[in-house]
Amino acid sequence: MAARDRYSRKLECSQCGNSGFAEVSESEERRGGNRDFKIDEMPTGFSAEFPSSDPRKYMVRCQCGHKFRFEQKTAYPPGGEPR
């Protein structure tokens, strides 16, 4: 059985400011571009809108109704970057 890479990624709604960390995993063996991406634990207030095995296509819905991509470019004001 192939090993899986595991990591956390901060989800943040640009609409209402709700945030939390998703626990995710993906296959170490990426044959044919398949990353076998999975969200193992979604933070409170977020749900899967359009699940996908590709994190660039995985859509998340916030409790306020706002939808966004799991892998998104987030713009922070100067001095407002996460630590």
PDB file with one MODEL, atoms N, CA, C and O in Angstrom:
MODEL        1
ATOM      1  N   MET A   1       0.836  -1.176   0.000  1.00  0.00           N
ATOM      2  CA  MET A   1       0.000   0.000   0.000  1.00  0.00           C
ATOM      3  C   MET A   1       0.887   1.247   0.000  1.00  0.00           C
ATOM      4  O   MET A   1       1.879   1.317   0.725  1.00  0.00           O
ATOM      5  N   ALA A   2       0.524   2.204  -0.803  1.00  0.00           N
ATOM      6  CA  ALA A   2       1.309   3.426  -0.927  1.00  0.00           C
ATOM      7  C   ALA A   2       1.116   4.326   0.287  1.00  0.00           C
ATOM      8  O   ALA A   2       0.020   4.403   0.844  1.00  0.00           O
ATOM      9  N   ALA A   3       2.172   4.996   0.689  1.00  0.00           N
ATOM     10  CA  ALA A   3       2.108   5.934   1.811  1.00  0.00           C
ATOM     11  C   ALA A   3       1.419   7.219   1.355  1.00  0.00           C
ATOM     12  O   ALA A   3       1.366   7.526   0.165  1.00  0.00           O
ATOM     13  N   ARG A   4       0.894   7.960   2.332  1.00  0.00           N
ATOM     14  CA  ARG A   4       0.220   9.214   2.014  1.00  0.00           C
ATOM     15  C   ARG A   4       0.916  10.374   2.720  1.00  0.00           C
ATOM     16  O   ARG A   4       1.326  10.265   3.876  1.00  0.00           O
ATOM     17  N   ASP A   5       1.040  11.486   1.996  1.00  0.00           N
ATOM     18  CA  ASP A   5       1.530  12.726   2.585  1.00  0.00           C
ATOM     19  C   ASP A   5       0.360  13.363   3.329  1.00  0.00           C
ATOM     20  O   ASP A   5      -0.749  13.419   2.797  1.00  0.00           O
ATOM     21  N   ARG A   6       0.589  13.841   4.543  1.00  0.00           N
ATOM     22  CA  ARG A   6      -0.460  14.481   5.339  1.00  0.00           C
ATOM     23  C   ARG A   6       0.003  15.887   5.730  1.00  0.00           C
ATOM     24  O   ARG A   6       1.164  16.103   6.077  1.00  0.00           O
ATOM     25  N   TYR A   7      -0.926  16.826   5.666  1.00  0.00           N
ATOM     26  CA  TYR A   7      -0.609  18.195   6.053  1.00  0.00           C
ATOM     27  C   TYR A   7      -1.884  18.945   6.423  1.00  0.00           C
ATOM     28  O   TYR A   7      -2.991  18.469   6.171  1.00  0.00           O
ATOM     29  N   SER A   8      -1.720  20.111   7.018  1.00  0.00           N
ATOM     30  CA  SER A   8      -2.834  20.989   7.380  1.00  0.00           C
ATOM     31  C   SER A   8      -2.796  22.206   6.474  1.00  0.00           C
ATOM     32  O   SER A   8      -1.727  22.660   6.066  1.00  0.00           O
ATOM     33  N   ARG A   9      -3.967  22.726   6.167  1.00  0.00           N
ATOM     34  CA  ARG A   9      -4.044  23.941   5.358  1.00  0.00           C
ATOM     35  C   ARG A   9      -5.149  24.826   5.934  1.00  0.00           C
ATOM     36  O   ARG A   9      -6.251  24.361   6.223  1.00  0.00           O
ATOM     37  N   LYS A  10      -4.833  26.100   6.091  1.00  0.00           N
ATOM     38  CA  LYS A  10      -5.801  27.045   6.644  1.00  0.00           C
ATOM     39  C   LYS A  10      -6.839  27.390   5.583  1.00  0.00           C
ATOM     40  O   LYS A  10      -6.497  27.764   4.461  1.00  0.00           O
ATOM     41  N   LEU A  11      -8.104  27.261   5.951  1.00  0.00           N
ATOM     42  CA  LEU A  11      -9.209  27.712   5.109  1.00  0.00           C
ATOM     43  C   LEU A  11      -9.724  29.006   5.717  1.00  0.00           C
ATOM     44  O   LEU A  11      -9.917  29.102   6.929  1.00  0.00           O
ATOM     45  N   GLU A  12      -9.943  29.997   4.865  1.00  0.00           N
ATOM     46  CA  GLU A  12     -10.423  31.281   5.358  1.00  0.00           C
ATOM     47  C   GLU A  12     -11.425  31.848   4.369  1.00  0.00           C
ATOM     48  O   GLU A  12     -11.128  32.002   3.184  1.00  0.00           O
ATOM     49  N   CYS A  13     -12.616  32.156   4.869  1.00  0.00           N
ATOM     50  CA  CYS A  13     -13.672  32.717   4.022  1.00  0.00           C
ATOM     51  C   CYS A  13     -13.447  34.218   3.871  1.00  0.00           C
ATOM     52  O   CYS A  13     -13.348  34.943   4.860  1.00  0.00           O
ATOM     53  N   SER A  14     -13.368  34.671   2.630  1.00  0.00           N
ATOM     54  CA  SER A  14     -13.161  36.097   2.388  1.00  0.00           C
ATOM     55  C   SER A  14     -14.445  36.890   2.602  1.00  0.00           C
ATOM     56  O   SER A  14     -14.408  38.118   2.688  1.00  0.00           O
ATOM     57  N   GLN A  15     -15.577  36.201   2.688  1.00  0.00           N
ATOM     58  CA  GLN A  15     -16.875  36.850   2.863  1.00  0.00           C
ATOM     59  C   GLN A  15     -17.128  37.206   4.329  1.00  0.00           C
ATOM     60  O   GLN A  15     -17.452  38.351   4.644  1.00  0.00           O
ATOM     61  N   CYS A  16     -16.978  36.216   5.233  1.00  0.00           N
ATOM     62  CA  CYS A  16     -17.334  36.443   6.639  1.00  0.00           C
ATOM     63  C   CYS A  16     -16.154  36.348   7.607  1.00  0.00           C
ATOM     64  O   CYS A  16     -16.291  36.699   8.780  1.00  0.00           O
ATOM     65  N   GLY A  17     -14.989  35.876   7.126  1.00  0.00           N
ATOM     66  CA  GLY A  17     -13.809  35.781   7.977  1.00  0.00           C
ATOM     67  C   GLY A  17     -13.691  34.480   8.751  1.00  0.00           C
ATOM     68  O   GLY A  17     -12.721  34.292   9.484  1.00  0.00           O
ATOM     69  N   ASN A  18     -14.667  33.563   8.604  1.00  0.00           N
ATOM     70  CA  ASN A  18     -14.586  32.264   9.269  1.00  0.00           C
ATOM     71  C   ASN A  18     -13.303  31.564   8.828  1.00  0.00           C
ATOM     72  O   ASN A  18     -12.953  31.607   7.649  1.00  0.00           O
ATOM     73  N   SER A  19     -12.597  30.921   9.758  1.00  0.00           N
ATOM     74  CA  SER A  19     -11.358  30.238   9.397  1.00  0.00           C
ATOM     75  C   SER A  19     -11.157  29.001  10.250  1.00  0.00           C
ATOM     76  O   SER A  19     -11.755  28.857  11.316  1.00  0.00           O
ATOM     77  N   GLY A  20     -10.315  28.121   9.768  1.00  0.00           N
ATOM     78  CA  GLY A  20      -9.983  26.895  10.475  1.00  0.00           C
ATOM     79  C   GLY A  20      -8.997  26.101   9.638  1.00  0.00           C
ATOM     80  O   GLY A  20      -8.726  26.449   8.489  1.00  0.00           O
ATOM     81  N   PHE A  21      -8.461  25.038  10.213  1.00  0.00           N
ATOM     82  CA  PHE A  21      -7.463  24.239   9.523  1.00  0.00           C
ATOM     83  C   PHE A  21      -8.052  22.904   9.081  1.00  0.00           C
ATOM     84  O   PHE A  21      -8.623  22.167   9.884  1.00  0.00           O
ATOM     85  N   ALA A  22      -7.906  22.605   7.794  1.00  0.00           N
ATOM     86  CA  ALA A  22      -8.334  21.324   7.239  1.00  0.00           C
ATOM     87  C   ALA A  22      -7.157  20.359   7.295  1.00  0.00           C
ATOM     88  O   ALA A  22      -6.027  20.730   6.980  1.00  0.00           O
ATOM     89  N   GLU A  23      -7.423  19.126   7.695  1.00  0.00           N
ATOM     90  CA  GLU A  23      -6.414  18.071   7.688  1.00  0.00           C
ATOM     91  C   GLU A  23      -6.591  17.294   6.388  1.00  0.00           C
ATOM     92  O   GLU A  23      -7.654  16.724   6.139  1.00  0.00           O
ATOM     93  N   VAL A  24      -5.550  17.273   5.564  1.00  0.00           N
ATOM     94  CA  VAL A  24      -5.661  16.650   4.244  1.00  0.00           C
ATOM     95  C   VAL A  24      -4.559  15.621   4.023  1.00  0.00           C
ATOM     96  O   VAL A  24      -3.556  15.589   4.736  1.00  0.00           O
ATOM     97  N   SER A  25      -4.775  14.785   3.019  1.00  0.00           N
ATOM     98  CA  SER A  25      -3.762  13.804   2.644  1.00  0.00           C
ATOM     99  C   SER A  25      -3.827  13.584   1.141  1.00  0.00           C
ATOM    100  O   SER A  25      -4.862  13.796   0.510  1.00  0.00           O
ATOM    101  N   GLU A  26      -2.704  13.157   0.583  1.00  0.00           N
ATOM    102  CA  GLU A  26      -2.634  12.808  -0.839  1.00  0.00           C
ATOM    103  C   GLU A  26      -1.561  11.751  -1.030  1.00  0.00           C
ATOM    104  O   GLU A  26      -0.656  11.604  -0.209  1.00  0.00           O
ATOM    105  N   SER A  27      -1.678  11.030  -2.108  1.00  0.00           N
ATOM    106  CA  SER A  27      -0.782   9.916  -2.382  1.00  0.00           C
ATOM    107  C   SER A  27       0.641  10.400  -2.647  1.00  0.00           C
ATOM    108  O   SER A  27       0.850  11.425  -3.295  1.00  0.00           O
ATOM    109  N   GLU A  28       1.617   9.647  -2.135  1.00  0.00           N
ATOM    110  CA  GLU A  28       3.019   9.954  -2.450  1.00  0.00           C
ATOM    111  C   GLU A  28       3.321   9.581  -3.891  1.00  0.00           C
ATOM    112  O   GLU A  28       4.124  10.241  -4.551  1.00  0.00           O
ATOM    113  N   GLU A  29       2.688   8.531  -4.379  1.00  0.00           N
ATOM    114  CA  GLU A  29       2.889   8.085  -5.753  1.00  0.00           C
ATOM    115  C   GLU A  29       1.878   8.786  -6.643  1.00  0.00           C
ATOM    116  O   GLU A  29       0.676   8.539  -6.545  1.00  0.00           O
ATOM    117  N   ARG A  30       2.362   9.646  -7.497  1.00  0.00           N
ATOM    118  CA  ARG A  30       1.478  10.437  -8.351  1.00  0.00           C
ATOM    119  C   ARG A  30       1.591   9.974  -9.790  1.00  0.00           C
ATOM    120  O   ARG A  30       2.121  10.681 -10.647  1.00  0.00           O
ATOM    121  N   ARG A  31       1.095   8.798 -10.039  1.00  0.00           N
ATOM    122  CA  ARG A  31       1.133   8.250 -11.404  1.00  0.00           C
ATOM    123  C   ARG A  31       0.054   8.900 -12.247  1.00  0.00           C
ATOM    124  O   ARG A  31      -1.096   9.014 -11.824  1.00  0.00           O
ATOM    125  N   GLY A  32       0.432   9.322 -13.438  1.00  0.00           N
ATOM    126  CA  GLY A  32      -0.529   9.920 -14.355  1.00  0.00           C
ATOM    127  C   GLY A  32      -1.146  11.203 -13.845  1.00  0.00           C
ATOM    128  O   GLY A  32      -2.233  11.573 -14.288  1.00  0.00           O
ATOM    129  N   GLY A  33      -0.489  11.894 -12.927  1.00  0.00           N
ATOM    130  CA  GLY A  33      -0.990  13.161 -12.416  1.00  0.00           C
ATOM    131  C   GLY A  33      -2.077  13.015 -11.362  1.00  0.00           C
ATOM    132  O   GLY A  33      -2.592  14.024 -10.880  1.00  0.00           O
ATOM    133  N   ASN A  34      -2.445  11.791 -10.989  1.00  0.00           N
ATOM    134  CA  ASN A  34      -3.472  11.578  -9.976  1.00  0.00           C
ATOM    135  C   ASN A  34      -2.863  11.717  -8.586  1.00  0.00           C
ATOM    136  O   ASN A  34      -2.014  10.917  -8.193  1.00  0.00           O
ATOM    137  N   ARG A  35      -3.293  12.728  -7.848  1.00  0.00           N
ATOM    138  CA  ARG A  35      -2.746  12.983  -6.514  1.00  0.00           C
ATOM    139  C   ARG A  35      -3.542  12.266  -5.430  1.00  0.00           C
ATOM    140  O   ARG A  35      -3.096  12.194  -4.285  1.00  0.00           O
ATOM    141  N   ASP A  36      -4.721  11.731  -5.776  1.00  0.00           N
ATOM    142  CA  ASP A  36      -5.596  11.057  -4.817  1.00  0.00           C
ATOM    143  C   ASP A  36      -5.778  11.917  -3.566  1.00  0.00           C
ATOM    144  O   ASP A  36      -5.605  11.447  -2.441  1.00  0.00           O
ATOM    145  N   PHE A  37      -6.130  13.180  -3.784  1.00  0.00           N
ATOM    146  CA  PHE A  37      -6.305  14.177  -2.728  1.00  0.00           C
ATOM    147  C   PHE A  37      -7.580  13.903  -1.949  1.00  0.00           C
ATOM    148  O   PHE A  37      -8.619  13.607  -2.539  1.00  0.00           O
ATOM    149  N   LYS A  38      -7.506  14.002  -0.604  1.00  0.00           N
ATOM    150  CA  LYS A  38      -8.682  13.826   0.261  1.00  0.00           C
ATOM    151  C   LYS A  38      -8.587  14.772   1.441  1.00  0.00           C
ATOM    152  O   LYS A  38      -7.511  14.975   2.002  1.00  0.00           O
ATOM    153  N   ILE A  39      -9.726  15.354   1.816  1.00  0.00           N
ATOM    154  CA  ILE A  39      -9.787  16.120   3.062  1.00  0.00           C
ATOM    155  C   ILE A  39     -10.246  15.146   4.131  1.00  0.00           C
ATOM    156  O   ILE A  39     -11.379  14.665   4.101  1.00  0.00           O
ATOM    157  N   ASP A  40      -9.364  14.859   5.072  1.00  0.00           N
ATOM    158  CA  ASP A  40      -9.659  13.901   6.131  1.00  0.00           C
ATOM    159  C   ASP A  40     -10.507  14.516   7.239  1.00  0.00           C
ATOM    160  O   ASP A  40     -11.348  13.840   7.833  1.00  0.00           O
ATOM    161  N   GLU A  41     -10.285  15.799   7.514  1.00  0.00           N
ATOM    162  CA  GLU A  41     -11.056  16.487   8.549  1.00  0.00           C
ATOM    163  C   GLU A  41     -11.272  17.935   8.149  1.00  0.00           C
ATOM    164  O   GLU A  41     -10.316  18.693   7.981  1.00  0.00           O
ATOM    165  N   MET A  42     -12.540  18.317   7.996  1.00  0.00           N
ATOM    166  CA  MET A  42     -12.912  19.675   7.599  1.00  0.00           C
ATOM    167  C   MET A  42     -13.177  20.485   8.864  1.00  0.00           C
ATOM    168  O   MET A  42     -13.819  19.979   9.784  1.00  0.00           O
ATOM    169  N   PRO A  43     -12.694  21.749   8.937  1.00  0.00           N
ATOM    170  CA  PRO A  43     -12.949  22.554  10.129  1.00  0.00           C
ATOM    171  C   PRO A  43     -14.430  22.912  10.270  1.00  0.00           C
ATOM    172  O   PRO A  43     -15.173  22.904   9.288  1.00  0.00           O
ATOM    173  N   THR A  44     -14.843  23.219  11.474  1.00  0.00           N
ATOM    174  CA  THR A  44     -16.223  23.598  11.762  1.00  0.00           C
ATOM    175  C   THR A  44     -16.620  24.815  10.934  1.00  0.00           C
ATOM    176  O   THR A  44     -15.867  25.783  10.831  1.00  0.00           O
ATOM    177  N   GLY A  45     -17.805  24.753  10.347  1.00  0.00           N
ATOM    178  CA  GLY A  45     -18.306  25.876   9.560  1.00  0.00           C
ATOM    179  C   GLY A  45     -18.029  25.753   8.080  1.00  0.00           C
ATOM    180  O   GLY A  45     -18.463  26.606   7.306  1.00  0.00           O
ATOM    181  N   PHE A  46     -17.316  24.715   7.660  1.00  0.00           N
ATOM    182  CA  PHE A  46     -17.016  24.496   6.253  1.00  0.00           C
ATOM    183  C   PHE A  46     -17.518  23.121   5.829  1.00  0.00           C
ATOM    184  O   PHE A  46     -17.585  22.198   6.640  1.00  0.00           O
ATOM    185  N   SER A  47     -17.871  22.992   4.549  1.00  0.00           N
ATOM    186  CA  SER A  47     -18.289  21.698   4.006  1.00  0.00           C
ATOM    187  C   SER A  47     -17.826  21.594   2.566  1.00  0.00           C
ATOM    188  O   SER A  47     -17.486  22.596   1.937  1.00  0.00           O
ATOM    189  N   ALA A  48     -17.816  20.374   2.049  1.00  0.00           N
ATOM    190  CA  ALA A  48     -17.419  20.144   0.659  1.00  0.00           C
ATOM    191  C   ALA A  48     -18.568  20.533  -0.259  1.00  0.00           C
ATOM    192  O   ALA A  48     -19.684  20.044  -0.086  1.00  0.00           O
ATOM    193  N   GLU A  49     -18.318  21.393  -1.220  1.00  0.00           N
ATOM    194  CA  GLU A  49     -19.337  21.784  -2.200  1.00  0.00           C
ATOM    195  C   GLU A  49     -19.222  20.902  -3.439  1.00  0.00           C
ATOM    196  O   GLU A  49     -20.210  20.313  -3.877  1.00  0.00           O
ATOM    197  N   PHE A  50     -18.020  20.809  -4.004  1.00  0.00           N
ATOM    198  CA  PHE A  50     -17.738  19.943  -5.140  1.00  0.00           C
ATOM    199  C   PHE A  50     -16.442  19.196  -4.854  1.00  0.00           C
ATOM    200  O   PHE A  50     -15.371  19.688  -5.206  1.00  0.00           O
ATOM    201  N   PRO A  51     -16.504  18.010  -4.219  1.00  0.00           N
ATOM    202  CA  PRO A  51     -15.285  17.248  -3.927  1.00  0.00           C
ATOM    203  C   PRO A  51     -14.579  16.834  -5.211  1.00  0.00           C
ATOM    204  O   PRO A  51     -15.220  16.613  -6.238  1.00  0.00           O
ATOM    205  N   SER A  52     -13.262  16.732  -5.147  1.00  0.00           N
ATOM    206  CA  SER A  52     -12.451  16.324  -6.285  1.00  0.00           C
ATOM    207  C   SER A  52     -11.163  15.698  -5.772  1.00  0.00           C
ATOM    208  O   SER A  52     -10.717  16.002  -4.665  1.00  0.00           O
ATOM    209  N   SER A  53     -10.567  14.828  -6.572  1.00  0.00           N
ATOM    210  CA  SER A  53      -9.276  14.255  -6.191  1.00  0.00           C
ATOM    211  C   SER A  53      -8.134  15.199  -6.572  1.00  0.00           C
ATOM    212  O   SER A  53      -6.968  14.877  -6.345  1.00  0.00           O
ATOM    213  N   ASP A  54      -8.455  16.351  -7.146  1.00  0.00           N
ATOM    214  CA  ASP A  54      -7.486  17.385  -7.501  1.00  0.00           C
ATOM    215  C   ASP A  54      -7.752  18.611  -6.614  1.00  0.00           C
ATOM    216  O   ASP A  54      -8.825  19.205  -6.723  1.00  0.00           O
ATOM    217  N   PRO A  55      -6.819  19.007  -5.747  1.00  0.00           N
ATOM    218  CA  PRO A  55      -7.070  20.129  -4.834  1.00  0.00           C
ATOM    219  C   PRO A  55      -7.334  21.457  -5.542  1.00  0.00           C
ATOM    220  O   PRO A  55      -7.926  22.359  -4.950  1.00  0.00           O
ATOM    221  N   ARG A  56      -6.905  21.590  -6.793  1.00  0.00           N
ATOM    222  CA  ARG A  56      -7.170  22.825  -7.535  1.00  0.00           C
ATOM    223  C   ARG A  56      -8.616  22.914  -7.990  1.00  0.00           C
ATOM    224  O   ARG A  56      -9.089  23.996  -8.339  1.00  0.00           O
ATOM    225  N   LYS A  57      -9.335  21.777  -7.991  1.00  0.00           N
ATOM    226  CA  LYS A  57     -10.735  21.749  -8.418  1.00  0.00           C
ATOM    227  C   LYS A  57     -11.703  21.546  -7.254  1.00  0.00           C
ATOM    228  O   LYS A  57     -12.913  21.668  -7.440  1.00  0.00           O
ATOM    229  N   TYR A  58     -11.197  21.238  -6.058  1.00  0.00           N
ATOM    230  CA  TYR A  58     -12.019  20.973  -4.885  1.00  0.00           C
ATOM    231  C   TYR A  58     -12.648  22.281  -4.417  1.00  0.00           C
ATOM    232  O   TYR A  58     -11.937  23.242  -4.124  1.00  0.00           O
ATOM    233  N   MET A  59     -13.978  22.323  -4.345  1.00  0.00           N
ATOM    234  CA  MET A  59     -14.686  23.530  -3.917  1.00  0.00           C
ATOM    235  C   MET A  59     -15.224  23.346  -2.508  1.00  0.00           C
ATOM    236  O   MET A  59     -15.758  22.293  -2.161  1.00  0.00           O
ATOM    237  N   VAL A  60     -15.073  24.394  -1.699  1.00  0.00           N
ATOM    238  CA  VAL A  60     -15.483  24.392  -0.300  1.00  0.00           C
ATOM    239  C   VAL A  60     -16.598  25.421  -0.128  1.00  0.00           C
ATOM    240  O   VAL A  60     -16.589  26.468  -0.775  1.00  0.00           O
ATOM    241  N   ARG A  61     -17.561  25.117   0.750  1.00  0.00           N
ATOM    242  CA  ARG A  61     -18.628  26.065   1.069  1.00  0.00           C
ATOM    243  C   ARG A  61     -18.512  26.449   2.541  1.00  0.00           C
ATOM    244  O   ARG A  61     -18.379  25.591   3.414  1.00  0.00           O
ATOM    245  N   CYS A  62     -18.565  27.756   2.796  1.00  0.00           N
ATOM    246  CA  CYS A  62     -18.556  28.269   4.162  1.00  0.00           C
ATOM    247  C   CYS A  62     -19.993  28.275   4.682  1.00  0.00           C
ATOM    248  O   CYS A  62     -20.944  28.221   3.902  1.00  0.00           O
ATOM    249  N   GLN A  63     -20.140  28.342   5.994  1.00  0.00           N
ATOM    250  CA  GLN A  63     -21.465  28.384   6.601  1.00  0.00           C
ATOM    251  C   GLN A  63     -22.269  29.611   6.164  1.00  0.00           C
ATOM    252  O   GLN A  63     -23.498  29.598   6.238  1.00  0.00           O
ATOM    253  N   CYS A  64     -21.595  30.664   5.714  1.00  0.00           N
ATOM    254  CA  CYS A  64     -22.291  31.869   5.245  1.00  0.00           C
ATOM    255  C   CYS A  64     -22.801  31.712   3.812  1.00  0.00           C
ATOM    256  O   CYS A  64     -23.529  32.572   3.315  1.00  0.00           O
ATOM    257  N   GLY A  65     -22.421  30.612   3.143  1.00  0.00           N
ATOM    258  CA  GLY A  65     -22.877  30.358   1.774  1.00  0.00           C
ATOM    259  C   GLY A  65     -21.835  30.662   0.709  1.00  0.00           C
ATOM    260  O   GLY A  65     -22.021  30.312  -0.456  1.00  0.00           O
ATOM    261  N   HIS A  66     -20.753  31.300   1.092  1.00  0.00           N
ATOM    262  CA  HIS A  66     -19.696  31.632   0.131  1.00  0.00           C
ATOM    263  C   HIS A  66     -18.938  30.369  -0.296  1.00  0.00           C
ATOM    264  O   HIS A  66     -18.577  29.546   0.545  1.00  0.00           O
ATOM    265  N   LYS A  67     -18.699  30.218  -1.607  1.00  0.00           N
ATOM    266  CA  LYS A  67     -17.958  29.072  -2.141  1.00  0.00           C
ATOM    267  C   LYS A  67     -16.603  29.539  -2.649  1.00  0.00           C
ATOM    268  O   LYS A  67     -16.482  30.625  -3.217  1.00  0.00           O
ATOM    269  N   PHE A  68     -15.571  28.700  -2.439  1.00  0.00           N
ATOM    270  CA  PHE A  68     -14.236  29.027  -2.926  1.00  0.00           C
ATOM    271  C   PHE A  68     -13.443  27.749  -3.135  1.00  0.00           C
ATOM    272  O   PHE A  68     -13.804  26.688  -2.624  1.00  0.00           O
ATOM    273  N   ARG A  69     -12.354  27.862  -3.894  1.00  0.00           N
ATOM    274  CA  ARG A  69     -11.492  26.715  -4.162  1.00  0.00           C
ATOM    275  C   ARG A  69     -10.642  26.387  -2.933  1.00  0.00           C
ATOM    276  O   ARG A  69     -10.252  27.287  -2.189  1.00  0.00           O
ATOM    277  N   PHE A  70     -10.358  25.104  -2.721  1.00  0.00           N
ATOM    278  CA  PHE A  70      -9.494  24.693  -1.624  1.00  0.00           C
ATOM    279  C   PHE A  70      -8.120  25.336  -1.774  1.00  0.00           C
ATOM    280  O   PHE A  70      -7.597  25.909  -0.818  1.00  0.00           O
ATOM    281  N   GLU A  71      -7.534  25.248  -2.959  1.00  0.00           N
ATOM    282  CA  GLU A  71      -6.242  25.903  -3.224  1.00  0.00           C
ATOM    283  C   GLU A  71      -6.532  27.229  -3.883  1.00  0.00           C
ATOM    284  O   GLU A  71      -6.812  27.292  -5.080  1.00  0.00           O
ATOM    285  N   GLN A  72      -6.464  28.281  -3.106  1.00  0.00           N
ATOM    286  CA  GLN A  72      -6.717  29.613  -3.638  1.00  0.00           C
ATOM    287  C   GLN A  72      -5.580  30.541  -3.255  1.00  0.00           C
ATOM    288  O   GLN A  72      -4.893  30.324  -2.257  1.00  0.00           O
ATOM    289  N   LYS A  73      -5.393  31.553  -4.040  1.00  0.00           N
ATOM    290  CA  LYS A  73      -4.416  32.580  -3.724  1.00  0.00           C
ATOM    291  C   LYS A  73      -5.095  33.571  -2.796  1.00  0.00           C
ATOM    292  O   LYS A  73      -6.108  34.168  -3.163  1.00  0.00           O
ATOM    293  N   THR A  74      -4.560  33.753  -1.614  1.00  0.00           N
ATOM    294  CA  THR A  74      -5.137  34.671  -0.648  1.00  0.00           C
ATOM    295  C   THR A  74      -4.268  35.916  -0.570  1.00  0.00           C
ATOM    296  O   THR A  74      -3.052  35.832  -0.400  1.00  0.00           O
ATOM    297  N   ALA A  75      -4.904  37.062  -0.696  1.00  0.00           N
ATOM    298  CA  ALA A  75      -4.185  38.328  -0.601  1.00  0.00           C
ATOM    299  C   ALA A  75      -4.392  38.895   0.787  1.00  0.00           C
ATOM    300  O   ALA A  75      -5.527  39.100   1.216  1.00  0.00           O
ATOM    301  N   TYR A  76      -3.308  39.147   1.487  1.00  0.00           N
ATOM    302  CA  TYR A  76      -3.365  39.715   2.825  1.00  0.00           C
ATOM    303  C   TYR A  76      -2.814  41.135   2.772  1.00  0.00           C
ATOM    304  O   TYR A  76      -1.894  41.413   2.003  1.00  0.00           O
ATOM    305  N   PRO A  77      -3.370  42.039   3.584  1.00  0.00           N
ATOM    306  CA  PRO A  77      -2.807  43.377   3.645  1.00  0.00           C
ATOM    307  C   PRO A  77      -1.440  43.343   4.304  1.00  0.00           C
ATOM    308  O   PRO A  77      -1.143  42.400   5.038  1.00  0.00           O
ATOM    309  N   PRO A  78      -0.598  44.341   4.067  1.00  0.00           N
ATOM    310  CA  PRO A  78       0.734  44.354   4.693  1.00  0.00           C
ATOM    311  C   PRO A  78       0.630  44.198   6.207  1.00  0.00           C
ATOM    312  O   PRO A  78      -0.159  44.882   6.859  1.00  0.00           O
ATOM    313  N   GLY A  79       1.422  43.305   6.747  1.00  0.00           N
ATOM    314  CA  GLY A  79       1.406  43.044   8.180  1.00  0.00           C
ATOM    315  C   GLY A  79       0.311  42.099   8.627  1.00  0.00           C
ATOM    316  O   GLY A  79       0.232  41.766   9.810  1.00  0.00           O
ATOM    317  N   GLY A  80      -0.551  41.650   7.693  1.00  0.00           N
ATOM    318  CA  GLY A  80      -1.662  40.800   8.053  1.00  0.00           C
ATOM    319  C   GLY A  80      -1.476  39.348   7.683  1.00  0.00           C
ATOM    320  O   GLY A  80      -2.420  38.562   7.744  1.00  0.00           O
ATOM    321  N   GLU A  81      -0.258  38.984   7.298  1.00  0.00           N
ATOM    322  CA  GLU A  81       0.009  37.603   6.898  1.00  0.00           C
ATOM    323  C   GLU A  81      -0.159  36.652   8.086  1.00  0.00           C
ATOM    324  O   GLU A  81       0.124  37.028   9.224  1.00  0.00           O
ATOM    325  N   PRO A  82      -0.617  35.420   7.828  1.00  0.00           N
ATOM    326  CA  PRO A  82      -0.734  34.472   8.928  1.00  0.00           C
ATOM    327  C   PRO A  82       0.632  34.094   9.474  1.00  0.00           C
ATOM    328  O   PRO A  82       1.625  34.144   8.748  1.00  0.00           O
ATOM    329  N   ARG A  83       0.692  33.719  10.740  1.00  0.00           N
ATOM    330  CA  ARG A  83       1.966  33.383  11.369  1.00  0.00           C
ATOM    331  C   ARG A  83       2.087  31.913  11.595  1.00  0.00           C
ATOM    332  O   ARG A  83       3.101  31.450  12.118  1.00  0.00           O
TER     333      ARG A  83
ENDMDL
END
